[in-house]
Amino acid sequence: MKKDFLILNDQGVHARPATALVSKANEFKSNITLTLDRVTVDLKSIMGVLSLGITRGSLVTIEAIGPDEIHALEELEKVVKTLNLK
């Protein structure tokens, strides 16, 4: 299961929102990835997320595969909205 997000925050996904996303992703058993421009990283890895250099206007995809994938995507979407990334 996957969902696309357009990043609207002026600073993009910098350390604070990246940490929040990674922390939330680590609460789930599912494999969760983040993709930008055909480059995919593990959303449970802070270094992976920061390595993407996600800027304002980027279209990213979060994909979850596993036993709690639906709940994981719902909760990650809440984090994206709370941090005003979307």
Rosetta blueprint (number, residue, H / E / L):
1 M L
2 K E
3 K E
4 D E
5 F E
6 L E
7 I L
8 L L
9 N L
10 D L
11 Q L
12 G L
13 V L
14 H L
15 A H
16 R H
17 P H
18 A H
19 T H
20 A H
21 L H
22 V H
23 S H
24 K H
25 A H
26 N L
27 E L
28 F L
29 K L
30 S L
31 N E
32 I E
33 T E
34 L E
35 T E
36 L E
37 D L
38 R L
39 V E
40 T E
41 V E
42 D E
43 L L
44 K L
45 S L
46 I H
47 M H
48 G H
49 V H
50 L H
51 S H
52 L L
53 G L
54 I L
55 T L
56 R L
57 G L
58 S L
59 L E
60 V E
61 T E
62 I E
63 E E
64 A E
65 I E
66 G L
67 P L
68 D L
69 E H
70 I H
71 H H
72 A H
73 L H
74 E H
75 E H
76 L H
77 E H
78 K H
79 V H
80 V H
81 K H
82 T H
83 L L
84 N L
85 L L
86 K L
